[in-house]
Structure formats: structure tokens, C-alpha cells
Amino acid sequence: MLMSIRDHTHGWIASIIISLLILSFALWGIHSYIAGGSVTPAVAIVNGVDISKAQLAKTYERMQRQAQMQSKSELPLSAEKNLKERALQELIYTQVLKQASLHQDYRVSSRQVDHFLESMPQFQVNGRFSLARFQQVMSMTLYSTLDFLDLIRTTLLIDQPRLGTIFTSFSLPNEVGETIALVNQERDIQYAVLPALNHPVTVPQDKIMAYYEQHAEEYKTPAQVTVEYLELTVADLEKNKHPTVQELKNFYDENTSSFAVQTKDKKTNAQTQPFEKVKEKVAAAFIHQKAEEEFSSVKEKLANLTYEHPDSLAPAAQALGLIVKVNGPFEKEKASQGIAASNKVREAAFSDDVLNSRNNSDVIQVTPESVVVMRVKSYTPAALLALTSVQKQIVAQLEAVEKDHQQQALANEIQQKLQMAKTPEQVMQQYHLSWHSVGFIGRYSTKTDSAILEAAFSMPKPVDAQQVSYAAAKAPVGYVVIALKAVREGELKNKDEYRVFAEQIQNTQGLLEYELYKESLMKRAKVTVVS
């Protein structure tokens, strides 16, 4: 069961383990490190159990890092707000599921946790758990030992009823047979493409004016702002660092292993390099570390000063020795030069507090080693373009819409006539159309356009073998009329396919049952969100 839990772990907890950590952890006797934590204000109460502000902050940071890793770019402010709300909901869900598992007498022993962690190959070196590997990865994550162990323990606990539900679900032979018949179904089709309409379309001036007024937002020059800003970077702080030789030697002595070089023989230990040989590397590492330490404290001072003086950047600039810079003009939705390349910066610049109240922005983290605070210097509102400058564009749009409507009406007309005609050939001759025969084809075939295929498999079956069903649809080649001549129910392609379908049906039903189980728990739970 333990291995099954590991193999089937999914959801946001598994996503954090896999996507954020990139590997899973193993540590002998890690449960011995559990200790109590400090009390912080509650953001929600689930059946009398608090979810603390600290828990929410940690969960949000992890989910934020995971999202940034997946998108490979910074998140806009709106996405970060949604992420924080999602983090709270996930914590509530997890607490409800955890309480339900405990209430049903599910338990996870410390040895089970250890065995689960130890068995994960991603955290092993030469087939055995490596403490060095553990420490290396833990140092790059936002997890403490306690947090990580609690995550694993909770995952194992709440996955027991989930996997129990999935593994005890089953599929009946008739369900498998019906699914195979539907999924593997083939249809004998042919289609005719309607020629494009070449006749001119006249668009009345009143329609042009009405469209112009209804879509005024589409014909505006975008609003633009120019901002003043203060920028704080680790790189700038490094320029003011001039360590003494003694400071560098002390740093070298404390971090000798960091400046060692691996020999060609990987089985032997890395070779220590003398101070004089690696002096430049030592200086760079020392300066960067000191600059990072100063960066945190100066960033806090910057936040306080710009908050205390919301109508000017000058006090903060003078106190911290920063230069007030200017960037813009730029639009909200379009990346520009300098700091305006950042989504966060553009969203903040057009926020109500910064744009309308003309306050300083909050400290905005542009990169891990740079932040900015800004305020609006000038603003150019959006302006409606004159009708004369966009009339050709509007006419072309309305002409295309009208031709599309006419083509659609024609396709529907032909489809209805074919369905009622005793001799469909005469209808085809009347409209100068010819059939393109496809033959029997499966619903996932790539032999014809997906739009035609989707329409064909949405059509009702012919009542008898002599009757043909017709439908009209829009495809990349234009409007088409489709003829459905026959339907052939799907059959098993090989013996293994039955087992695959049976397992899929079983898993689907099991997951559905578990979702209903979760919903019932949430409905019964007493949840209070503290505002």
C-alpha cells in the first residue's frame, strides 16, 4: 500500500514535491526532529483547528515559486492574488481531509514516513540515501525539516482513503463493452465544400457607425504613464564593498570547501586550492554575500521611507543615496524598455493607488536581486480614434461577418434540402457541388480536418441502412455539408485493450467517488475565514 501511495500521489501536494523540489526526499530518523512551532494569528478555522498566517505565507511562497518555474517568468499581480486565494483553499481542503482520515482511524507511523523517504531513488547516491544530497537540496527550497516531514506525513495520511476508494472501484463487462463500442466507433462520411462568395457586400453607413460606437474600446489609443522610480540592486551594493585582505582570508578559512577543485579521479576528495590562487573568487563571493545581507536591510528601509512619505521619492533617495530615475511612457498591456518590461511594474503603475491617488507604489521585486519603488510622473489617458481613420477596418470586418452569415445560411439551406430530397444528386447539381469521399473513419483520425470529424461524430445515426444524415459545419477550408452514410460500432483491437479500458473506467469511477467524498466532507465542515 505504501508503494501504491507513492506511485499514485497527485494533486497540489504532489505537484510541490515533484515540480518545486524536482525530487523527493529521504532521511533516516527524520521524525525525531519534530518540535512545536510559534503561534501566529489564524487566517481560517476548520472544525475548530486554526490555519495560521505563517502557514498561508509559506504555502503561498511555495506555490508562487512553482508557478514561476512552470511559466519561466514573473507572475502578474492579479495572478499572485489568485494564487494566494488558492493557497488558502488548498490549506482548508487539506485540513478537512486530514481530520477526516484521523476520524476514520487512519494512521501513519514514523517508520512508515522514514521508509517512504528512504525508498525514493531521486535522493540516493549509488543506490543509497545521501545526507549530503538531502542537505544540498533542502538548502535550495523553502522547506524546513519539520515542514517537509509534515507534508509527507499528511500526504500519506489523506491518500489512504483516496487510494482505497480508487482501488476498490470496479467496472462491469457491459460498461467496458459500451465504452469500447463508443470510443472505437467508425463512421462512413463524405463532405462537400461550398465555394467562397465573391460578390460584393454593401455595408450601410448606419451599421458602420453603430459598430464603431459599440466597439469604441477597440479603437482607442492606449493610456500611457511615465514614472519616476528608485531602484535598489545587489549589484549596485557590491560596488561599495572593499574588503580587506584579512577579511577575505577569514572568509576563505570559513568556506575552504567552496573553493576546492574536483580531481580527475572522482573517487578521491576534492583538492583544496591555496588562498592566493583563488583570491579573486573569494573576493567575489565575499562581496556578493555582504551585498545580499545589506540588500535585505536596505530594502526594508526603502519600504518604510516611501510609505512614510507617500507623495515623494526624494526623502528615500536622499536617506539611502539612491538616484530618482524616469521610465516611460509605456502602456499597461505592452512590455516596454527598462523596468516597464516587468508585468508587476506595469500593473502597479496603473493601479488605483498609484495612478489615481498618486501615492508611491509598494516595493516591487523585479528580479531576485533588484527591487523598485515608483510613482506616476505624467499620465496620458486613452483617446478614441476618429471614425475616418478606422472606417476601412470596420467595413472590412463587417463585410467578412456578412459573407460568413450568408455562407452559413447557404450551407444550412443545402443541408435541409438534401435531408428532404428523394434524389440528393439533383440538389448537388443545383448548387454545383461534388462529394469528397472519406469512407469509414475513427473519431481520433488525422486523415481529415478535426472540425469536419467533430461535426460528423455529433450527427445522429441514420435510421436505416438506406438513409443518409446530413449536417452543415464550418471548417478551415470554409463551410461544408457532411453526409453520414453509416455507423460501425467499435470492437476490440486486441486482448490487452479490454484490460486497458476496464482500468480506465475503474479509475474514472473511483476518482468520481472520491470527489463526491471530498465534497461531502467540505459541506459538513465548519470553516470560518478570518478577514
C-alpha positions in Angstrom: 0.0 0.0 0.0 2.8 2.4 0.8 4.4 2.0 -2.6 1.0 2.5 -4.2 0.6 5.7 -2.3 3.9 6.9 -3.6 3.1 5.9 -7.2 -0.3 7.5 -7.2 0.3 10.7 -5.2 -1.1 13.6 -7.1 -2.7 17.0 -6.5 -1.2 20.2 -5.2 0.9 18.4 -2.6 2.5 16.1 -5.2 2.9 19.0 -7.6 5.0 20.8 -4.9 7.1 17.7 -4.3 7.7 17.0 -8.0 7.7 20.4 -9.6 9.1 22.6 -6.8 11.6 20.2 -5.3 12.4 18.4 -8.6 13.0 15.3 -6.5 11.7 13.6 -3.4 13.5 13.4 -0.1 14.7 10.6 2.2 16.2 10.9 5.7 16.7 8.3 8.3 15.1 9.0 11.6 13.9 12.5 10.5 10.8 12.2 12.7 13.0 12.8 15.7 13.4 16.4 14.8 9.7 17.3 15.2 9.2 20.1 17.6 6.5 22.7 18.4 6.3 26.0 16.5 5.4 29.5 17.4 1.8 30.7 17.5 0.7 33.1 14.7 -2.7 34.7 14.0 -5.2 32.4 12.3 -6.5 33.2 8.8 -9.1 30.4 8.9 -10.6 27.9 11.4 -11.5 24.5 10.2 -13.7 22.5 12.6 -12.0 24.3 15.5 -8.5 23.9 14.1 -6.5 27.1 13.2 -4.8 27.6 9.9 -2.1 30.2 10.8 -1.0 33.2 8.8 2.5 31.7 8.8 1.2 28.5 7.2 -0.6 30.5 4.5 2.5 32.6 3.8 4.7 29.5 3.4 2.2 27.7 1.2 1.8 30.8 -1.0 5.5 31.2 -1.4 6.0 27.6 -2.5 3.1 27.8 -4.9 4.4 31.1 -6.3 7.9 29.6 -6.9 6.3 26.5 -8.5 4.2 28.7 -10.8 7.2 30.8 -11.8 9.2 27.7 -12.5 6.5 26.5 -14.8 5.9 29.8 -16.6 9.6 30.7 -16.6 8.7 34.3 -16.0 7.4 36.5 -13.2 3.7 36.4 -12.3 1.4 39.4 -12.7 -0.1 41.0 -9.6 -3.6 39.7 -10.5 -2.2 36.1 -10.7 -0.4 36.4 -7.4 -3.7 37.5 -5.7 -5.5 34.5 -7.2 -2.6 32.3 -6.1 -2.9 33.5 -2.5 -6.7 32.7 -2.5 -5.9 29.2 -4.0 -3.3 28.6 -1.4 -5.8 29.2 1.4 -8.4 27.0 -0.2 -5.8 24.2 -0.6 -4.9 24.5 3.1 -8.6 24.3 4.1 -9.1 21.3 1.9 -6.0 19.5 3.3 -7.1 20.2 6.9 -10.6 18.8 6.2 -9.2 15.7 4.5 -6.6 15.2 7.3 -9.2 15.4 10.0 -11.5 13.0 8.2 -8.7 10.5 7.8 -7.8 10.7 11.5 -11.5 10.4 12.4 -11.7 7.2 10.4 -8.7 5.8 12.3 -6.2 6.0 9.5 -2.7 6.5 10.9 0.9 6.9 9.6 3.8 5.8 11.8 7.2 7.5 11.9 8.8 4.4 10.5 6.4 4.4 7.5 7.4 8.0 6.8 11.1 7.1 7.1 10.6 4.1 4.8 8.7 6.2 2.3 11.5 8.8 2.2 14.4 6.3 2.1 12.9 4.3 -0.8 12.9 7.3 -3.2 15.7 6.9 -5.7 15.9 10.6 -6.6 17.5 11.2 -3.2 20.0 8.4 -3.4 23.6 8.2 -4.5 24.9 4.8 -5.8 21.6 3.3 -4.6 21.9 4.6 -1.0 20.5 7.6 0.7 22.9 10.5 0.8 22.7 13.0 3.6 24.8 15.5 1.6 22.3 15.3 -1.2 19.5 15.9 1.2 21.2 19.0 2.7 22.1 20.3 -0.7 18.5 20.2 -2.0 16.9 21.4 1.3 19.1 24.5 1.1 17.5 25.4 -2.2 13.9 25.0 -1.1 11.5 26.9 1.2 11.0 23.8 3.4 12.3 23.4 6.9 12.9 19.8 8.0 9.7 20.0 10.1 7.6 21.4 7.3 8.8 18.8 4.8 8.1 15.9 7.1 4.7 17.2 8.0 3.9 17.5 4.2 4.9 13.9 3.6 3.1 12.6 6.7 -0.1 14.5 5.7 0.2 13.2 2.1 0.5 9.6 3.3 -2.4 10.1 5.7 -5.0 11.6 3.3 -4.0 9.4 0.4 -5.1 6.3 2.3 -8.9 6.8 1.8 -8.3 8.2 -1.7 -6.4 5.2 -2.9 -8.7 2.9 -1.0 -11.7 4.4 -2.9 -9.9 4.2 -6.3 -8.6 0.6 -5.8 -11.9 -0.8 -4.6 -13.9 0.7 -7.5 -14.7 -1.7 -10.4 -16.1 -1.8 -13.9 -18.8 -4.1 -15.3 -18.4 -6.0 -18.6 -21.3 -4.2 -20.2 -19.8 -0.8 -19.2 -16.5 -1.8 -20.8 -18.3 -3.1 -23.9 -20.3 0.1 -24.3 -17.2 2.2 -23.9 -15.3 0.3 -26.5 -18.2 0.4 -28.9 -18.4 4.2 -28.5 -14.7 5.1 -28.4 -13.7 2.8 -31.3 -16.7 3.7 -33.3 -16.2 4.4 -37.0 -18.4 6.5 -39.4 -18.6 6.4 -43.2 -18.7 10.1 -44.2 -18.3 12.3 -47.2 -18.4 16.1 -47.5 -18.7 18.9 -50.0 -17.0 22.3 -49.6 -19.1 25.4 -50.5 -17.3 27.9 -52.8 -16.4 31.2 -51.3 -18.8 34.1 -52.0 -17.1 36.6 -54.4 -20.0 39.1 -54.9 -19.5 42.5 -53.2 -21.3 43.3 -50.0 -22.6 46.8 -49.3 -22.4 47.9 -45.7 -24.7 50.8 -44.8 -23.2 53.8 -43.0 -25.5 53.5 -40.0 -24.2 50.0 -39.4 -20.6 51.3 -39.6 -21.4 54.0 -37.1 -23.3 51.6 -34.8 -20.3 49.1 -34.8 -17.9 52.0 -34.2 -19.9 53.1 -31.1 -20.4 49.6 -29.8 -16.7 48.7 -30.1 -15.3 52.1 -29.1 -12.8 50.4 -26.7 -11.1 48.6 -29.6 -10.4 51.9 -31.4 -8.7 53.8 -28.7 -5.1 54.8 -28.4 -3.9 53.1 -25.1 -3.4 55.0 -21.9 0.3 55.7 -21.1 2.2 56.6 -18.0 5.7 57.9 -17.3 7.0 57.1 -13.9 9.7 58.2 -11.5 11.4 55.4 -9.6 14.1 54.3 -7.2 16.0 51.1 -8.0 17.9 49.0 -5.4 20.1 46.2 -6.7 22.6 43.8 -5.2 24.9 44.7 -8.0 25.0 48.4 -7.0 25.6 47.5 -3.4 28.5 45.3 -4.4 30.3 48.4 -5.9 30.6 49.9 -2.5 32.2 46.9 -0.9 36.0 47.0 -0.5 37.0 44.1 1.9 40.5 43.9 3.5 42.8 41.0 2.8 42.3 39.8 6.4 38.5 39.7 5.9 39.0 37.7 2.7 41.3 35.3 4.4 38.9 34.8 7.3 36.1 34.2 4.8 38.3 31.7 2.9 39.1 29.8 6.1 35.4 29.5 6.9 34.5 28.3 3.4 37.5 26.4 2.2 35.5 23.6 0.8 33.6 26.0 -1.5 36.8 26.8 -3.3 38.1 23.2 -3.7 38.5 21.6 -7.2 37.4 18.1 -8.0 40.3 15.9 -9.2 40.1 13.7 -12.3 39.7 10.7 -10.0 36.1 11.3 -8.8 36.6 8.7 -6.0 39.1 10.9 -4.2 38.1 14.1 -2.2 38.2 17.5 -3.9 41.6 19.2 -3.8 41.9 22.4 -1.7 43.1 25.5 -3.5 45.6 27.9 -1.8 44.2 31.4 -0.9 46.4 33.3 -3.4 45.2 31.1 -6.3 41.5 31.7 -5.6 41.7 35.2 -4.1 39.5 36.8 -6.9 36.8 34.1 -6.4 36.9 34.6 -2.7 36.6 38.3 -3.1 33.6 38.0 -5.4 31.8 35.5 -3.1 32.5 37.6 0.0 31.3 40.9 -1.7 28.2 39.2 -3.1 27.3 37.7 0.3 27.7 41.0 2.1 25.8 42.8 -0.5 22.9 40.3 -0.2 22.8 40.8 3.5 22.7 44.6 3.1 20.1 44.3 0.3 17.6 42.9 2.8 18.0 45.6 5.3 18.1 48.5 2.8 15.0 47.1 1.1 13.1 47.3 4.4 14.3 50.9 4.9 13.2 51.8 1.4 9.7 50.3 2.1 9.4 52.3 5.3 10.6 55.6 3.9 8.4 55.5 0.8 5.4 54.6 2.9 6.1 57.3 5.4 6.4 59.9 2.6 3.8 58.6 0.0 3.9 61.7 -2.1 7.6 61.8 -3.0 10.6 59.6 -3.6 13.1 62.4 -2.6 13.3 61.5 1.2 14.1 57.9 0.5 16.6 58.8 -2.3 18.4 61.2 0.0 18.5 58.9 3.0 19.7 55.8 1.0 21.9 57.5 -1.5 19.7 56.5 -4.5 19.0 58.3 -7.7 15.5 59.1 -8.9 15.2 57.7 -12.4 12.5 58.1 -15.1 10.9 55.5 -17.3 8.2 55.8 -19.9 5.9 56.5 -21.4 4.6 52.9 -21.5 1.3 51.1 -21.8 -0.3 48.6 -19.3 -0.6 45.6 -21.6 2.6 46.0 -23.7 6.1 45.3 -22.4 8.4 48.3 -22.9 12.0 49.2 -22.1 13.7 49.3 -18.7 11.5 48.5 -15.7 8.4 48.6 -17.8 9.4 45.2 -19.2 8.0 43.8 -15.9 4.3 42.9 -15.7 4.4 43.7 -12.0 5.7 47.2 -12.7 3.1 48.0 -15.4 0.2 46.6 -13.3 1.3 48.7 -10.2 1.8 51.8 -12.3 -1.9 51.6 -13.5 -3.3 50.6 -10.1 -5.8 52.9 -8.4 -3.5 53.7 -5.5 -0.5 54.7 -7.7 -2.3 56.2 -10.8 -5.4 57.9 -9.2 -4.3 58.6 -5.6 -0.8 59.4 -6.8 0.9 57.5 -4.0 4.2 55.7 -4.1 4.0 52.1 -5.0 4.9 49.3 -2.7 8.4 47.8 -3.1 8.2 45.7 -6.3 10.5 42.7 -6.6 11.6 42.8 -10.3 14.2 40.1 -10.0 15.6 38.2 -7.0 18.3 40.8 -6.7 16.5 44.0 -7.6 13.5 46.0 -6.4 11.9 49.3 -7.4 9.5 51.8 -5.9 7.8 54.2 -8.3 5.3 57.0 -8.6 3.5 58.4 -11.6 5.2 61.4 -13.2 2.7 62.0 -16.0 -0.3 60.3 -17.5 -1.9 60.3 -20.9 -5.4 58.9 -20.9 -6.8 56.6 -23.7 -8.3 58.6 -26.6 -10.9 57.5 -29.2 -9.6 57.4 -32.7 -11.6 59.3 -35.4 -14.1 57.2 -37.4 -12.4 58.3 -40.6 -9.1 56.7 -39.5 -10.7 53.3 -38.8 -13.6 53.2 -41.2 -11.9 50.9 -43.7 -11.0 48.5 -41.0 -14.6 48.4 -39.7 -16.0 48.0 -43.3 -13.7 45.0 -43.9 -14.8 43.4 -40.6 -18.5 43.9 -41.3 -18.1 42.6 -44.9 -16.4 39.4 -43.6 -19.2 38.9 -41.0 -21.9 39.4 -43.6 -20.3 37.0 -46.0 -19.9 34.4 -43.2 -23.6 34.8 -42.3 -24.6 34.3 -46.0 -22.3 31.3 -46.4 -23.7 29.7 -43.2 -27.3 30.3 -44.3 -26.5 28.7 -47.7 -24.9 25.7 -46.0 -28.0 25.2 -43.8 -30.3 25.6 -46.8 -28.4 22.9 -48.8 -28.3 20.6 -45.7 -32.1 20.8 -45.3 -32.8 20.2 -49.0 -30.5 17.2 -49.0 -32.3 15.8 -46.0 -35.7 16.1 -47.6 -34.8 15.3 -51.2 -35.6 12.0 -52.8 -32.8 12.5 -55.2 -29.9 14.2 -53.4 -27.9 14.2 -56.6 -30.1 16.9 -58.1 -29.5 19.1 -55.1 -25.8 18.7 -55.5 -26.1 19.6 -59.2 -28.3 22.6 -58.5 -25.5 24.1 -56.3 -22.6 22.8 -58.4 -21.2 20.8 -55.6 -19.3 17.4 -55.5 -18.7 15.0 -52.8 -15.3 14.3 -51.3 -15.4 10.7 -50.1 -13.7 9.9 -46.8 -15.0 6.4 -46.1 -15.1 4.8 -42.6 -13.0 6.8 -40.2 -12.4 6.8 -36.4 -13.2 9.8 -34.1 -9.5 10.4 -33.5 -8.3 10.0 -37.0 -5.9 12.6 -38.6 -7.0 11.8 -42.2 -9.4 14.7 -42.3 -9.9 18.1 -40.7 -10.8 18.0 -36.9 -13.8 20.3 -37.4 -15.3 18.0 -40.0 -14.6 15.0 -37.8 -16.2 16.6 -34.7 -19.3 17.5 -36.7 -19.6 14.1 -38.2 -19.4 12.3 -34.8 -22.0 14.7 -33.4 -24.6 13.8 -36.1 -27.5 11.4 -35.3 -27.1 7.9 -36.7 -29.1 7.1 -39.9 -32.4 5.4 -39.0 -31.7 2.6 -41.5 -29.1 1.5 -44.0 -30.7 3.2 -46.9 -30.9 6.6 -45.2 -28.2 9.3 -45.1 -27.9 12.0 -42.4 -26.7 15.5 -43.3 -25.1 18.3 -41.4 -23.5 21.7 -42.0 -20.3 22.9 -40.3 -17.6 25.4 -40.6 -14.0 24.2 -41.2 -10.7 25.9 -42.1 -11.5 25.2 -45.8 -14.8 27.0 -45.5 -18.4 25.9 -44.9 -19.0 22.2 -45.6 -22.0 19.9 -45.9 -21.4 16.5 -44.4 -23.1 13.3 -45.3 -23.1 10.4 -42.7 -23.8 7.2 -44.6 -23.3 4.5 -42.0 -22.0 3.9 -38.4 -19.9 0.9 -37.4 -19.7 0.2 -33.7 -16.2 -0.2 -32.2 -14.7 -3.5 -31.5 -11.7 -4.8 -29.5 -8.5 -4.4 -31.4 -6.6 -6.9 -29.2 -6.9 -8.7 -25.9 -4.9 -6.2 -24.0 -7.3 -3.4 -25.0 -10.1 -4.7 -22.8 -7.9 -4.6 -19.7 -6.8 -1.0 -20.5 -10.5 0.1 -21.0 -11.5 -1.7 -17.8 -8.8 0.0 -15.8 -9.6 3.4 -17.2 -13.3 3.1 -16.3 -12.4 1.8 -12.9 -10.1 4.7 -12.2 -12.5 7.2 -13.6 -15.3 5.9 -11.4 -13.0 5.7 -8.4 -11.9 9.3 -8.8 -15.5 10.4 -9.2 -16.5 8.6 -6.0 -13.5 10.3 -4.2 -14.5 13.7 -5.5 -18.0 13.2 -4.1 -16.5 12.1 -0.8 -14.4 15.3 -0.7 -17.5 17.4 -1.5 -19.5 15.8 1.2 -16.7 16.5 3.8 -16.5 20.1 2.7 -20.3 20.6 3.0 -20.2 19.2 6.6 -17.1 21.0 7.7 -17.4 24.2 9.7 -15.0 26.6 8.0 -14.5 30.2 9.1 -12.2 32.5 7.1 -10.8 35.3 9.3 -10.9 38.6 7.4 
